């Protein structure tokens, strides 16, 4: 599966997803089949299920993204409520 998870609940629900990196409590915790994601920070991409090619750095960054693709969020709670595709936020 080629995933890396560090932190309590990181990649907890992963089933068939590949090439994910999750660092922090609950980072990518709900992810099931979303691949090629990077989440660094407590709660980063925590609700992502099938979204792919996302990068979230910072506590709760992209935390409510479920299926969005190719998003980049850097900073505390950046794009916290985003559900879209191809967004970039730094702050």
Secondary structure, 3 states (H helix, E strand, C coil): CCCEEECCCCCCCCCCCCCCEEECCCCCCCCCCCCCCEEECCCCCCCCCCCCCCEEECCCCCCCCCCCCCCEEECCCCCCCCCCCCCEEEC
